Amino acid sequence: MSGCGGGCNSGLSGPFSKGKDLVDFVFHAHGGTVWAQPIMQGPLATVCQGCQAPFVLETYLGQCPACGGVHAVAPISPTAENIQYAGDDYRLPSSS
């Protein structure tokens, strides 16, 4: 699925992607304006899918404070069960 249903058609994977694809999608969605916004329904308590440390995802994209693992959740389905992990070697891309 491409596009997010919100007018973005960047050719990236969409909001139902998994893993790194979802993290990349959230980072670039709507020109990069979504990822740092607070989760509208409130922060999500979760466990890092890399190191298993508990942490709270407060924005649609965040990093585990213990290991730096990058996690994201799509704004259309912000529940702890839908948080995706980009992988052990993932680094955030530049916003350009």
Secondary structure by P-SEA (a helix, b strand, c coil): ccccccccccccccccccaaaaaaaaaaccccccccccccccbbbbccccccbbbbbccccccccccbbbbbbbcccccccccccccccccccccc
